[in-house]
Amino acid sequence: MAEAIHPHCDDLVLHAPGTCQYCDEYPERQRKRVRDGVNFTGGEQVPEHSPCPSTLRRPLETIEAWFGNRRFPK
């Protein structure tokens, strides 16, 4: 079985480190968001950072309505 390219169905969903076991398998993507000043999906929203790209397209409630986009803690 091939490794997934993205942790969730929506390739723009990325949860903060330590909050989702699937996203924690993509530490480079998480570091890139921190480096680029982009907020994580559903996490603390830092006003001076750019919004999560997924939440720009639709509300968090809609994103998380799909099981494959929800955060899964360890």
Buried (B, 14 or more C-beta within 10 A) or exposed (E): EEEEEBBBEBEBBBBBBEBBEBBBEBEEEBEEBEEEEBBBBBBEEEEEBEEBBBBEEEEBEEBBEEEEBBBBEE
